[in-house]
Amino acid sequence: MMNQISRSSCPISCALDILGDKWTLLVVRDIILRHKRYFGDFQNSPEKIATNILSDRLKKLEENHILLRRRDPINARKVIYIPTEKCLDLVPTVMELLRWGAKYAPESNAHESLVQRFEQDPVEFMAEIRRSLHKENEANKEMEGRCLL
């Protein structure tokens, strides 16, 4: 999938080649905002993504270095998906989509407090999310190191 030829050299077009379908952005949303890390966690999302589509999107995100796929350090029979820096760089995009959807899609059920916190101080709110994800990634690395000893 990474070898796919882009439609154009436009940065938006190139980004859409990777992220431009409903399911991929929902997986990224779940990683960033809902801290989902396991295949089953993603399947339990309200949108009920089919297993074959979920597998494909996780693989695509891994191939594009947005997620890392690792053995769970606590249960080696399970796989854990970890956000990379490229994923963390999508925090502003995900938050803006959340804000836009809350404003223009009346059927959405956005958490008002989340939207309000983001609108009050978007820079600090996004930094808080990034710090939380960095902290979680560091804990995963530490656990992985302990399991290898």
Buried (B, 14 or more C-beta within 10 A) or exposed (E): EEEEEEEEEEEEEBEBBBBEEEBBBBBBBBBBBEEBBBBEBBBEBEEEBEEEBBEBBBEBBBBBEBBBEBEBBEEEEBBBBBBBEEBBEBBBBBBEBBBEBBEEEEEEEBEEEBBEBBEEEBEEBBEBBBEEBEEBBEEBEEBBEEEEE
